[in-house]
Amino acid sequence: QVQLVESGGGLVQAGGSLRLSCAASGRTFSTYSMGWFCRAPGKEREFVAKFMWSSGSTHYADSVLGRFTISRDNVKDTVYLQMNSLKPEDTAVYYCNAVTSGTNYWGKGTLVTVSS
């Protein structure tokens, strides 16, 4: 089992920045990837960014490319999402995701609200 705890959400004005954190605990030794998804009001959950644990490569949704940056701390088993130039349409609950031993794990989510 893997437990994921997100933090860092909040209310920010358009153009502002936030940094989300996701700390993993439990059986993390075989992590394949960690990343972020979001669910905006009335929409399906969608991919935001992910970090491939072994290669160190990163992947982003087109909508956040150039504005968001995903990074990790190997020692702390933590992944971060630096969100810059935020837009009202970024308003969503952001969920941390980890793929470990072929299983998807999810955090409970953290709310990001961007005001115009």
Biopython code that builds the backbone (N, CA, C, O; Angstrom):
import numpy as np
from Bio.PDB.StructureBuilder import StructureBuilder

atoms = [
    (1, "GLN", "N", (0.839, -1.197, 0.000)),
    (1, "GLN", "CA", (0.000, 0.000, 0.000)),
    (1, "GLN", "C", (0.874, 1.246, 0.000)),
    (1, "GLN", "O", (1.957, 1.287, 0.582)),
    (2, "VAL", "N", (0.354, 2.248, -0.674)),
    (2, "VAL", "CA", (1.021, 3.553, -0.736)),
    (2, "VAL", "C", (0.018, 4.608, -0.293)),
    (2, "VAL", "O", (-1.131, 4.606, -0.737)),
    (3, "GLN", "N", (0.447, 5.501, 0.573)),
    (3, "GLN", "CA", (-0.397, 6.606, 1.006)),
    (3, "GLN", "C", (0.166, 7.898, 0.417)),
    (3, "GLN", "O", (1.376, 8.122, 0.408)),
    (4, "LEU", "N", (-0.735, 8.733, -0.071)),
    (4, "LEU", "CA", (-0.353, 10.003, -0.676)),
    (4, "LEU", "C", (-1.071, 11.135, 0.043)),
    (4, "LEU", "O", (-2.286, 11.090, 0.236)),
    (5, "VAL", "N", (-0.317, 12.143, 0.435)),
    (5, "VAL", "CA", (-0.898, 13.289, 1.128)),
    (5, "VAL", "C", (-0.492, 14.558, 0.399)),
    (5, "VAL", "O", (0.690, 14.888, 0.301)),
    (6, "GLU", "N", (-1.505, 15.270, -0.113)),
    (6, "GLU", "CA", (-1.252, 16.514, -0.838)),
    (6, "GLU", "C", (-1.364, 17.708, 0.103)),
    (6, "GLU", "O", (-2.044, 17.664, 1.129)),
    (7, "SER", "N", (-0.677, 18.764, -0.281)),
    (7, "SER", "CA", (-0.801, 20.035, 0.433)),
    (7, "SER", "C", (-0.442, 21.164, -0.532)),
    (7, "SER", "O", (0.148, 20.938, -1.588)),
    (8, "GLY", "N", (-0.810, 22.381, -0.144)),
    (8, "GLY", "CA", (-0.392, 23.543, -0.915)),
    (8, "GLY", "C", (-1.474, 24.230, -1.714)),
    (8, "GLY", "O", (-1.225, 25.273, -2.319)),
    (9, "GLY", "N", (-2.677, 23.666, -1.732)),
    (9, "GLY", "CA", (-3.745, 24.327, -2.467)),
    (9, "GLY", "C", (-4.186, 25.600, -1.774)),
    (9, "GLY", "O", (-3.761, 25.890, -0.655)),
    (10, "GLY", "N", (-5.040, 26.357, -2.441)),
    (10, "GLY", "CA", (-5.547, 27.581, -1.850)),
    (10, "GLY", "C", (-6.151, 28.495, -2.884)),
    (10, "GLY", "O", (-6.407, 28.103, -4.023)),
    (11, "LEU", "N", (-6.375, 29.735, -2.459)),
    (11, "LEU", "CA", (-6.969, 30.759, -3.322)),
    (11, "LEU", "C", (-5.877, 31.708, -3.783)),
    (11, "LEU", "O", (-5.087, 32.197, -2.975)),
    (12, "VAL", "N", (-5.835, 31.966, -5.073)),
    (12, "VAL", "CA", (-4.829, 32.853, -5.631)),
    (12, "VAL", "C", (-5.453, 33.662, -6.761)),
    (12, "VAL", "O", (-6.388, 33.206, -7.418)),
    (13, "GLN", "N", (-4.940, 34.841, -6.977)),
    (13, "GLN", "CA", (-5.431, 35.658, -8.091)),
    (13, "GLN", "C", (-4.820, 35.189, -9.409)),
    (13, "GLN", "O", (-3.741, 34.597, -9.429)),
    (14, "ALA", "N", (-5.508, 35.454, -10.485)),
    (14, "ALA", "CA", (-4.993, 35.126, -11.814)),
    (14, "ALA", "C", (-3.610, 35.763, -11.995)),
    (14, "ALA", "O", (-3.385, 36.918, -11.635)),
    (15, "GLY", "N", (-2.695, 34.975, -12.563)),
    (15, "GLY", "CA", (-1.332, 35.431, -12.740)),
    (15, "GLY", "C", (-0.414, 35.048, -11.603)),
    (15, "GLY", "O", (0.806, 35.179, -11.708)),
    (16, "GLY", "N", (-0.999, 34.574, -10.509)),
    (16, "GLY", "CA", (-0.218, 34.211, -9.343)),
    (16, "GLY", "C", (0.345, 32.799, -9.428)),
    (16, "GLY", "O", (0.236, 32.123, -10.451)),
    (17, "SER", "N", (0.951, 32.374, -8.323)),
    (17, "SER", "CA", (1.616, 31.075, -8.275)),
    (17, "SER", "C", (1.229, 30.305, -7.014)),
    (17, "SER", "O", (0.883, 30.885, -5.985)),
    (18, "LEU", "N", (1.298, 29.003, -7.129)),
    (18, "LEU", "CA", (1.141, 28.104, -6.001)),
    (18, "LEU", "C", (2.082, 26.935, -6.210)),
    (18, "LEU", "O", (2.449, 26.609, -7.339)),
    (19, "ARG", "N", (2.475, 26.300, -5.096)),
    (19, "ARG", "CA", (3.231, 25.064, -5.197)),
    (19, "ARG", "C", (2.521, 23.976, -4.418)),
    (19, "ARG", "O", (2.284, 24.102, -3.216)),
    (20, "LEU", "N", (2.188, 22.914, -5.117)),
    (20, "LEU", "CA", (1.564, 21.752, -4.493)),
    (20, "LEU", "C", (2.641, 20.735, -4.137)),
    (20, "LEU", "O", (3.649, 20.595, -4.829)),
    (21, "SER", "N", (2.396, 20.036, -3.048)),
    (21, "SER", "CA", (3.306, 18.969, -2.624)),
    (21, "SER", "C", (2.515, 17.691, -2.442)),
    (21, "SER", "O", (1.340, 17.714, -2.073)),
    (22, "CYS", "N", (3.173, 16.580, -2.704)),
    (22, "CYS", "CA", (2.557, 15.267, -2.478)),
    (22, "CYS", "C", (3.610, 14.365, -1.860)),
    (22, "CYS", "O", (4.610, 14.031, -2.494)),
    (23, "ALA", "N", (3.376, 13.982, -0.635)),
    (23, "ALA", "CA", (4.301, 13.097, 0.075)),
    (23, "ALA", "C", (3.775, 11.676, 0.042)),
    (23, "ALA", "O", (2.622, 11.417, 0.385)),
    (24, "ALA", "N", (4.630, 10.765, -0.373)),
    (24, "ALA", "CA", (4.264, 9.355, -0.452)),
    (24, "ALA", "C", (4.885, 8.593, 0.714)),
    (24, "ALA", "O", (6.001, 8.881, 1.147)),
    (25, "SER", "N", (4.142, 7.630, 1.200)),
    (25, "SER", "CA", (4.667, 6.754, 2.256)),
    (25, "SER", "C", (4.150, 5.344, 2.020)),
    (25, "SER", "O", (3.204, 5.129, 1.263)),
    (26, "GLY", "N", (4.782, 4.398, 2.675)),
    (26, "GLY", "CA", (4.391, 3.013, 2.476)),
    (26, "GLY", "C", (5.350, 2.316, 1.532)),
    (26, "GLY", "O", (6.559, 2.539, 1.594)),
    (27, "ARG", "N", (4.819, 1.473, 0.660)),
    (27, "ARG", "CA", (5.644, 0.654, -0.231)),
    (27, "ARG", "C", (6.007, 1.440, -1.491)),
    (27, "ARG", "O", (5.477, 1.186, -2.572)),
    (28, "THR", "N", (6.914, 2.393, -1.329)),
    (28, "THR", "CA", (7.275, 3.279, -2.436)),
    (28, "THR", "C", (8.527, 2.844, -3.179)),
    (28, "THR", "O", (8.951, 3.534, -4.105)),
    (29, "PHE", "N", (9.126, 1.737, -2.810)),
    (29, "PHE", "CA", (10.421, 1.371, -3.369)),
    (29, "PHE", "C", (10.349, 0.996, -4.837)),
    (29, "PHE", "O", (11.380, 0.991, -5.508)),
    (30, "SER", "N", (9.186, 0.684, -5.356)),
    (30, "SER", "CA", (9.063, 0.312, -6.764)),
    (30, "SER", "C", (8.174, 1.299, -7.520)),
    (30, "SER", "O", (7.397, 0.915, -8.395)),
    (31, "THR", "N", (8.301, 2.555, -7.170)),
    (31, "THR", "CA", (7.496, 3.577, -7.833)),
    (31, "THR", "C", (7.844, 3.678, -9.311)),
    (31, "THR", "O", (9.020, 3.739, -9.671)),
    (32, "TYR", "N", (6.843, 3.695, -10.155)),
    (32, "TYR", "CA", (7.017, 3.863, -11.604)),
    (32, "TYR", "C", (6.887, 5.331, -11.995)),
    (32, "TYR", "O", (7.686, 5.852, -12.773)),
    (33, "SER", "N", (5.880, 5.983, -11.451)),
    (33, "SER", "CA", (5.691, 7.397, -11.734)),
    (33, "SER", "C", (4.884, 8.035, -10.621)),
    (33, "SER", "O", (4.150, 7.368, -9.893)),
    (34, "MET", "N", (5.040, 9.338, -10.510)),
    (34, "MET", "CA", (4.166, 10.138, -9.644)),
    (34, "MET", "C", (3.767, 11.363, -10.420)),
    (34, "MET", "O", (4.540, 11.894, -11.217)),
    (35, "GLY", "N", (2.560, 11.804, -10.183)),
    (35, "GLY", "CA", (2.112, 12.953, -10.948)),
    (35, "GLY", "C", (0.863, 13.573, -10.399)),
    (35, "GLY", "O", (0.449, 13.295, -9.273)),
    (36, "TRP", "N", (0.259, 14.425, -11.216)),
    (36, "TRP", "CA", (-0.916, 15.188, -10.813)),
    (36, "TRP", "C", (-2.002, 15.113, -11.882)),
    (36, "TRP", "O", (-1.739, 15.160, -13.083)),
    (37, "PHE", "N", (-3.224, 14.996, -11.394)),
    (37, "PHE", "CA", (-4.424, 15.113, -12.207)),
    (37, "PHE", "C", (-5.277, 16.200, -11.574)),
    (37, "PHE", "O", (-5.061, 16.577, -10.422)),
    (38, "CYS", "N", (-6.246, 16.701, -12.328)),
    (38, "CYS", "CA", (-7.166, 17.676, -11.755)),
    (38, "CYS", "C", (-8.584, 17.406, -12.241)),
    (38, "CYS", "O", (-8.809, 16.831, -13.305)),
    (39, "ARG", "N", (-9.519, 17.841, -11.425)),
    (39, "ARG", "CA", (-10.930, 17.758, -11.792)),
    (39, "ARG", "C", (-11.559, 19.122, -11.558)),
    (39, "ARG", "O", (-11.730, 19.564, -10.422)),
    (40, "ALA", "N", (-11.899, 19.776, -12.659)),
    (40, "ALA", "CA", (-12.571, 21.073, -12.579)),
    (40, "ALA", "C", (-14.060, 20.850, -12.361)),
    (40, "ALA", "O", (-14.568, 19.770, -12.663)),
    (41, "PRO", "N", (-14.761, 21.838, -11.846)),
    (41, "PRO", "CA", (-16.205, 21.687, -11.608)),
    (41, "PRO", "C", (-16.937, 21.272, -12.870)),
    (41, "PRO", "O", (-16.818, 21.920, -13.910)),
    (42, "GLY", "N", (-17.694, 20.190, -12.774)),
    (42, "GLY", "CA", (-18.489, 19.732, -13.899)),
    (42, "GLY", "C", (-17.725, 18.992, -14.978)),
    (42, "GLY", "O", (-18.284, 18.673, -16.027)),
    (43, "LYS", "N", (-16.451, 18.716, -14.731)),
    (43, "LYS", "CA", (-15.643, 18.039, -15.740)),
    (43, "LYS", "C", (-15.065, 16.736, -15.204)),
    (43, "LYS", "O", (-15.086, 16.467, -14.003)),
    (44, "GLU", "N", (-14.547, 15.937, -16.132)),
    (44, "GLU", "CA", (-13.885, 14.702, -15.749)),
    (44, "GLU", "C", (-12.471, 15.004, -15.236)),
    (44, "GLU", "O", (-11.896, 16.051, -15.531)),
    (45, "ARG", "N", (-11.938, 14.070, -14.470)),
    (45, "ARG", "CA", (-10.558, 14.202, -14.021)),
    (45, "ARG", "C", (-9.635, 14.098, -15.230)),
    (45, "ARG", "O", (-9.833, 13.248, -16.097)),
    (46, "GLU", "N", (-8.626, 14.966, -15.283)),
    (46, "GLU", "CA", (-7.725, 14.944, -16.425)),
    (46, "GLU", "C", (-6.271, 15.072, -15.981)),
    (46, "GLU", "O", (-5.961, 15.575, -14.901)),
    (47, "PHE", "N", (-5.413, 14.605, -16.843)),
    (47, "PHE", "CA", (-3.981, 14.584, -16.579)),
    (47, "PHE", "C", (-3.398, 15.990, -16.576)),
    (47, "PHE", "O", (-3.786, 16.829, -17.389)),
    (48, "VAL", "N", (-2.458, 16.250, -15.655)),
    (48, "VAL", "CA", (-1.760, 17.528, -15.606)),
    (48, "VAL", "C", (-0.274, 17.340, -15.890)),
    (48, "VAL", "O", (0.266, 17.937, -16.821)),
    (49, "ALA", "N", (0.384, 16.510, -15.087)),
    (49, "ALA", "CA", (1.831, 16.313, -15.248)),
    (49, "ALA", "C", (2.235, 15.048, -14.520)),
    (49, "ALA", "O", (1.562, 14.608, -13.588)),
    (50, "LYS", "N", (3.361, 14.460, -14.966)),
    (50, "LYS", "CA", (3.885, 13.312, -14.245)),
    (50, "LYS", "C", (5.402, 13.258, -14.354)),
    (50, "LYS", "O", (6.004, 13.806, -15.277)),
    (51, "PHE", "N", (6.001, 12.578, -13.378)),
    (51, "PHE", "CA", (7.442, 12.427, -13.280)),
    (51, "PHE", "C", (7.742, 10.931, -13.310)),
    (51, "PHE", "O", (7.261, 10.182, -12.460)),
    (52, "MET", "N", (8.521, 10.505, -14.271)),
    (52, "MET", "CA", (8.877, 9.097, -14.376)),
    (52, "MET", "C", (10.049, 8.837, -13.440)),
    (52, "MET", "O", (11.119, 9.427, -13.585)),
    (53, "TRP", "N", (9.831, 7.947, -12.481)),
    (53, "TRP", "CA", (10.784, 7.841, -11.365)),
    (53, "TRP", "C", (12.156, 7.350, -11.794)),
    (53, "TRP", "O", (13.160, 7.880, -11.318)),
    (54, "SER", "N", (12.242, 6.370, -12.665)),
    (54, "SER", "CA", (13.554, 5.799, -12.997)),
    (54, "SER", "C", (14.312, 6.661, -13.999)),
    (54, "SER", "O", (15.523, 6.833, -13.862)),
    (55, "SER", "N", (13.636, 7.197, -14.987)),
    (55, "SER", "CA", (14.320, 7.975, -16.026)),
    (55, "SER", "C", (14.465, 9.452, -15.671)),
    (55, "SER", "O", (15.355, 10.135, -16.178)),
    (56, "GLY", "N", (13.595, 9.936, -14.805)),
    (56, "GLY", "CA", (13.606, 11.352, -14.478)),
    (56, "GLY", "C", (12.927, 12.221, -15.509)),
    (56, "GLY", "O", (12.954, 13.447, -15.409)),
    (57, "SER", "N", (12.314, 11.594, -16.505)),
    (57, "SER", "CA", (11.630, 12.391, -17.524)),
    (57, "SER", "C", (10.294, 12.900, -17.008)),
    (57, "SER", "O", (9.701, 12.328, -16.093)),
    (58, "THR", "N", (9.836, 13.984, -17.614)),
    (58, "THR", "CA", (8.580, 14.600, -17.201)),
    (58, "THR", "C", (7.650, 14.742, -18.397)),
    (58, "THR", "O", (8.091, 14.823, -19.543)),
    (59, "HIS", "N", (6.361, 14.771, -18.106)),
    (59, "HIS", "CA", (5.356, 14.905, -19.144)),
    (59, "HIS", "C", (4.293, 15.879, -18.658)),
    (59, "HIS", "O", (3.950, 15.897, -17.476)),
    (60, "TYR", "N", (3.777, 16.681, -19.570)),
    (60, "TYR", "CA", (2.797, 17.702, -19.202)),
    (60, "TYR", "C", (1.632, 17.713, -20.172)),
    (60, "TYR", "O", (1.769, 17.378, -21.349)),
    (61, "ALA", "N", (0.488, 18.104, -19.650)),
    (61, "ALA", "CA", (-0.643, 18.394, -20.519)),
    (61, "ALA", "C", (-0.333, 19.673, -21.292)),
    (61, "ALA", "O", (0.358, 20.559, -20.788)),
    (62, "ASP", "N", (-0.845, 19.764, -22.510)),
    (62, "ASP", "CA", (-0.583, 20.951, -23.330)),
    (62, "ASP", "C", (-1.049, 22.232, -22.638)),
    (62, "ASP", "O", (-0.437, 23.289, -22.797)),
    (63, "SER", "N", (-2.111, 22.132, -21.888)),
    (63, "SER", "CA", (-2.709, 23.320, -21.271)),
    (63, "SER", "C", (-1.818, 23.935, -20.191)),
    (63, "SER", "O", (-1.998, 25.101, -19.839)),
    (64, "VAL", "N", (-0.862, 23.170, -19.661)),
    (64, "VAL", "CA", (-0.015, 23.694, -18.578)),
    (64, "VAL", "C", (1.442, 23.820, -18.986)),
    (64, "VAL", "O", (2.261, 24.329, -18.221)),
    (65, "LEU", "N", (1.770, 23.362, -20.183)),
    (65, "LEU", "CA", (3.166, 23.398, -20.649)),
    (65, "LEU", "C", (3.686, 24.825, -20.632)),
    (65, "LEU", "O", (3.059, 25.738, -21.168)),
    (66, "GLY", "N", (4.842, 24.999, -20.008)),
    (66, "GLY", "CA", (5.445, 26.314, -19.903)),
    (66, "GLY", "C", (5.006, 27.099, -18.685)),
    (66, "GLY", "O", (5.610, 28.120, -18.357)),
    (67, "ARG", "N", (3.976, 26.645, -18.016)),
    (67, "ARG", "CA", (3.491, 27.344, -16.812)),
    (67, "ARG", "C", (3.706, 26.523, -15.546)),
    (67, "ARG", "O", (4.005, 27.080, -14.489)),
    (68, "PHE", "N", (3.557, 25.210, -15.644)),
    (68, "PHE", "CA", (3.690, 24.320, -14.496)),
    (68, "PHE", "C", (4.981, 23.526, -14.627)),
    (68, "PHE", "O", (5.416, 23.200, -15.731)),
    (69, "THR", "N", (5.588, 23.218, -13.478)),
    (69, "THR", "CA", (6.795, 22.402, -13.448)),
    (69, "THR", "C", (6.668, 21.351, -12.359)),
    (69, "THR", "O", (6.376, 21.667, -11.205)),
    (70, "ILE", "N", (6.888, 20.103, -12.735)),
    (70, "ILE", "CA", (6.855, 19.019, -11.757)),
    (70, "ILE", "C", (8.283, 18.650, -11.388)),
    (70, "ILE", "O", (9.167, 18.602, -12.244)),
    (71, "SER", "N", (8.495, 18.393, -10.118)),
    (71, "SER", "CA", (9.825, 18.007, -9.643)),
    (71, "SER", "C", (9.676, 17.023, -8.490)),
    (71, "SER", "O", (8.568, 16.781, -8.012)),
    (72, "ARG", "N", (10.779, 16.467, -8.050)),
    (72, "ARG", "CA", (10.695, 15.469, -6.984)),
    (72, "ARG", "C", (11.848, 15.633, -6.006)),
    (72, "ARG", "O", (12.880, 16.235, -6.303)),
    (73, "ASP", "N", (11.624, 15.076, -4.837)),
    (73, "ASP", "CA", (12.671, 14.929, -3.829)),
    (73, "ASP", "C", (12.746, 13.435, -3.538)),
    (73, "ASP", "O", (11.866, 12.877, -2.882)),
    (74, "ASN", "N", (13.803, 12.791, -4.030)),
    (74, "ASN", "CA", (13.949, 11.341, -3.873)),
    (74, "ASN", "C", (13.988, 10.924, -2.418)),
    (74, "ASN", "O", (13.393, 9.918, -2.029)),
    (75, "VAL", "N", (14.689, 11.702, -1.623)),
    (75, "VAL", "CA", (14.878, 11.332, -0.220)),
    (75, "VAL", "C", (13.551, 11.359, 0.520)),
    (75, "VAL", "O", (13.272, 10.491, 1.348)),
    (76, "LYS", "N", (12.746, 12.348, 0.219)),
    (76, "LYS", "CA", (11.474, 12.511, 0.933)),
    (76, "LYS", "C", (10.316, 11.793, 0.236)),
    (76, "LYS", "O", (9.192, 11.810, 0.737)),
    (77, "ASP", "N", (10.580, 11.155, -0.931)),
    (77, "ASP", "CA", (9.485, 10.526, -1.684)),
    (77, "ASP", "C", (8.349, 11.532, -1.899)),
    (77, "ASP", "O", (7.175, 11.230, -1.680)),
    (78, "THR", "N", (8.725, 12.697, -2.320)),
    (78, "THR", "CA", (7.756, 13.778, -2.494)),
    (78, "THR", "C", (7.855, 14.336, -3.910)),
    (78, "THR", "O", (8.947, 14.477, -4.462)),
    (79, "VAL", "N", (6.714, 14.645, -4.479)),
    (79, "VAL", "CA", (6.675, 15.294, -5.777)),
    (79, "VAL", "C", (5.991, 16.646, -5.611)),
    (79, "VAL", "O", (5.050, 16.796, -4.832)),
    (80, "TYR", "N", (6.484, 17.615, -6.354)),
    (80, "TYR", "CA", (5.975, 18.973, -6.271)),
    (80, "TYR", "C", (5.415, 19.401, -7.619)),
    (80, "TYR", "O", (5.840, 18.914, -8.667)),
    (81, "LEU", "N", (4.464, 20.312, -7.578)),
    (81, "LEU", "CA", (3.958, 20.929, -8.790)),
    (81, "LEU", "C", (3.996, 22.439, -8.594)),
    (81, "LEU", "O", (3.176, 23.002, -7.869)),
    (82, "GLN", "N", (4.945, 23.078, -9.240)),
    (82, "GLN", "CA", (5.021, 24.529, -9.214)),
    (82, "GLN", "C", (4.110, 25.073, -10.297)),
    (82, "GLN", "O", (4.283, 24.772, -11.478)),
    (83, "MET", "N", (3.144, 25.872, -9.890)),
    (83, "MET", "CA", (2.123, 26.378, -10.798)),
    (83, "MET", "C", (2.284, 27.885, -10.901)),
    (83, "MET", "O", (2.041, 28.610, -9.937)),
    (84, "ASN", "N", (2.690, 28.349, -12.060)),
    (84, "ASN", "CA", (2.874, 29.780, -12.304)),
    (84, "ASN", "C", (1.872, 30.283, -13.336)),
    (84, "ASN", "O", (1.248, 29.500, -14.051)),
    (85, "SER", "N", (1.732, 31.585, -13.398)),
    (85, "SER", "CA", (0.821, 32.209, -14.364)),
    (85, "SER", "C", (-0.548, 31.536, -14.338)),
    (85, "SER", "O", (-1.098, 31.182, -15.381)),
    (86, "LEU", "N", (-1.078, 31.370, -13.160)),
    (86, "LEU", "CA", (-2.341, 30.657, -13.007)),
    (86, "LEU", "C", (-3.486, 31.416, -13.657)),
    (86, "LEU", "O", (-3.519, 32.646, -13.672)),
    (87, "LYS", "N", (-4.416, 30.646, -14.191)),
    (87, "LYS", "CA", (-5.593, 31.190, -14.875)),
    (87, "LYS", "C", (-6.848, 30.710, -14.154)),
    (87, "LYS", "O", (-6.823, 29.677, -13.485)),
    (88, "PRO", "N", (-7.938, 31.450, -14.287)),
    (88, "PRO", "CA", (-9.191, 30.976, -13.665)),
    (88, "PRO", "C", (-9.568, 29.559, -14.104)),
    (88, "PRO", "O", (-10.143, 28.805, -13.319)),
    (89, "GLU", "N", (-9.256, 29.199, -15.320)),
    (89, "GLU", "CA", (-9.591, 27.854, -15.790)),
    (89, "GLU", "C", (-8.727, 26.761, -15.170)),
    (89, "GLU", "O", (-8.983, 25.578, -15.393)),
    (90, "ASP", "N", (-7.715, 27.131, -14.402)),
    (90, "ASP", "CA", (-6.930, 26.144, -13.644)),
    (90, "ASP", "C", (-7.637, 25.750, -12.345)),
    (90, "ASP", "O", (-7.199, 24.832, -11.651)),
    (91, "THR", "N", (-8.715, 26.436, -12.022)),
    (91, "THR", "CA", (-9.461, 26.116, -10.814)),
    (91, "THR", "C", (-9.947, 24.672, -10.854)),
    (91, "THR", "O", (-10.648, 24.267, -11.782)),
    (92, "ALA", "N", (-9.567, 23.902, -9.838)),
    (92, "ALA", "CA", (-9.895, 22.481, -9.818)),
    (92, "ALA", "C", (-9.413, 21.878, -8.506)),
    (92, "ALA", "O", (-8.664, 22.498, -7.750)),
    (93, "VAL", "N", (-9.860, 20.666, -8.260)),
    (93, "VAL", "CA", (-9.245, 19.856, -7.213)),
    (93, "VAL", "C", (-8.095, 19.094, -7.874)),
    (93, "VAL", "O", (-8.277, 18.426, -8.892)),
    (94, "TYR", "N", (-6.922, 19.210, -7.279)),
    (94, "TYR", "CA", (-5.736, 18.565, -7.828)),
    (94, "TYR", "C", (-5.411, 17.317, -7.007)),
    (94, "TYR", "O", (-5.293, 17.363, -5.783)),
    (95, "TYR", "N", (-5.275, 16.217, -7.714)),
    (95, "TYR", "CA", (-5.042, 14.924, -7.086)),
    (95, "TYR", "C", (-3.644, 14.418, -7.410)),
    (95, "TYR", "O", (-3.200, 14.467, -8.558)),
    (96, "CYS", "N", (-2.969, 13.939, -6.397)),
    (96, "CYS", "CA", (-1.687, 13.286, -6.599)),
    (96, "CYS", "C", (-1.934, 11.833, -6.999)),
    (96, "CYS", "O", (-2.845, 11.180, -6.490)),
    (97, "ASN", "N", (-1.116, 11.348, -7.906)),
    (97, "ASN", "CA", (-1.215, 9.976, -8.388)),
    (97, "ASN", "C", (0.151, 9.321, -8.331)),
    (97, "ASN", "O", (1.163, 9.944, -8.651)),
    (98, "ALA", "N", (0.176, 8.067, -7.924)),
    (98, "ALA", "CA", (1.410, 7.282, -7.955)),
    (98, "ALA", "C", (1.104, 5.923, -8.566)),
    (98, "ALA", "O", (0.082, 5.305, -8.270)),
    (99, "VAL", "N", (1.999, 5.479, -9.413)),
    (99, "VAL", "CA", (1.888, 4.138, -9.974)),
    (99, "VAL", "C", (3.037, 3.324, -9.405)),
    (99, "VAL", "O", (4.208, 3.618, -9.644)),
    (100, "THR", "N", (2.686, 2.310, -8.657)),
    (100, "THR", "CA", (3.679, 1.495, -7.956)),
    (100, "THR", "C", (3.278, 0.040, -8.091)),
    (100, "THR", "O", (2.156, -0.344, -7.762)),
    (101, "SER", "N", (4.219, -0.772, -8.584)),
    (101, "SER", "CA", (3.956, -2.204, -8.768)),
    (101, "SER", "C", (2.671, -2.436, -9.555)),
    (101, "SER", "O", (1.907, -3.356, -9.264)),
    (102, "GLY", "N", (2.448, -1.594, -10.548)),
    (102, "GLY", "CA", (1.303, -1.770, -11.419)),
    (102, "GLY", "C", (-0.017, -1.296, -10.862)),
    (102, "GLY", "O", (-1.056, -1.505, -11.487)),
    (103, "THR", "N", (-0.008, -0.666, -9.709)),
    (103, "THR", "CA", (-1.238, -0.216, -9.071)),
    (103, "THR", "C", (-1.269, 1.302, -9.010)),
    (103, "THR", "O", (-0.264, 1.942, -8.700)),
    (104, "ASN", "N", (-2.429, 1.872, -9.308)),
    (104, "ASN", "CA", (-2.638, 3.313, -9.198)),
    (104, "ASN", "C", (-3.080, 3.666, -7.785)),
    (104, "ASN", "O", (-3.985, 3.045, -7.228)),
    (105, "TYR", "N", (-2.432, 4.667, -7.222)),
    (105, "TYR", "CA", (-2.833, 5.199, -5.928)),
    (105, "TYR", "C", (-3.176, 6.679, -6.092)),
    (105, "TYR", "O", (-2.604, 7.382, -6.925)),
    (106, "TRP", "N", (-4.133, 7.133, -5.267)),
    (106, "TRP", "CA", (-4.592, 8.516, -5.355)),
    (106, "TRP", "C", (-4.609, 9.173, -3.979)),
    (106, "TRP", "O", (-4.913, 8.542, -2.966)),
    (107, "GLY", "N", (-4.276, 10.452, -3.977)),
    (107, "GLY", "CA", (-4.473, 11.231, -2.776)),
    (107, "GLY", "C", (-5.919, 11.708, -2.707)),
    (107, "GLY", "O", (-6.714, 11.442, -3.609)),
    (108, "LYS", "N", (-6.252, 12.411, -1.634)),
    (108, "LYS", "CA", (-7.619, 12.884, -1.433)),
    (108, "LYS", "C", (-7.894, 14.172, -2.192)),
    (108, "LYS", "O", (-9.049, 14.556, -2.378)),
    (109, "GLY", "N", (-6.835, 14.837, -2.630)),
    (109, "GLY", "CA", (-7.001, 16.048, -3.415)),
    (109, "GLY", "C", (-6.817, 17.315, -2.611)),
    (109, "GLY", "O", (-7.031, 17.345, -1.399)),
    (110, "THR", "N", (-6.416, 18.359, -3.312)),
    (110, "THR", "CA", (-6.286, 19.684, -2.710)),
    (110, "THR", "C", (-6.883, 20.697, -3.669)),
    (110, "THR", "O", (-6.626, 20.646, -4.872)),
    (111, "LEU", "N", (-7.681, 21.618, -3.140)),
    (111, "LEU", "CA", (-8.424, 22.552, -3.977)),
    (111, "LEU", "C", (-7.570, 23.759, -4.328)),
    (111, "LEU", "O", (-6.964, 24.390, -3.461)),
    (112, "VAL", "N", (-7.537, 24.064, -5.611)),
    (112, "VAL", "CA", (-6.897, 25.281, -6.118)),
    (112, "VAL", "C", (-7.978, 26.153, -6.741)),
    (112, "VAL", "O", (-8.693, 25.723, -7.647)),
    (113, "THR", "N", (-8.088, 27.368, -6.253)),
    (113, "THR", "CA", (-9.067, 28.311, -6.779)),
    (113, "THR", "C", (-8.329, 29.538, -7.282)),
    (113, "THR", "O", (-7.582, 30.175, -6.540)),
    (114, "VAL", "N", (-8.544, 29.862, -8.549)),
    (114, "VAL", "CA", (-7.895, 31.020, -9.158)),
    (114, "VAL", "C", (-8.970, 32.052, -9.477)),
    (114, "VAL", "O", (-9.867, 31.801, -10.282)),
    (115, "SER", "N", (-8.871, 33.194, -8.849)),
    (115, "SER", "CA", (-9.868, 34.245, -9.061)),
    (115, "SER", "C", (-9.424, 35.179, -10.185)),
    (115, "SER", "O", (-8.234, 35.405, -10.400)),
    (116, "SER", "N", (-10.410, 35.709, -10.886)),
    (116, "SER", "CA", (-10.100, 36.607, -12.023)),
    (116, "SER", "C", (-10.021, 38.060, -11.582)),
    (116, "SER", "O", (-9.772, 38.942, -12.404)),
]
sb = StructureBuilder()
sb.init_structure("model")
sb.init_model(0)
sb.init_chain("A")
sb.init_seg("    ")
for serial, (resi, resn, name, xyz) in enumerate(atoms, 1):
    if name == "N":
        sb.init_residue(resn, " ", resi, " ")
    sb.init_atom(name, np.array(xyz, "f"), 0.0, 1.0, " ", f" {name:<3s}", serial, name[0])
structure = sb.get_structure()
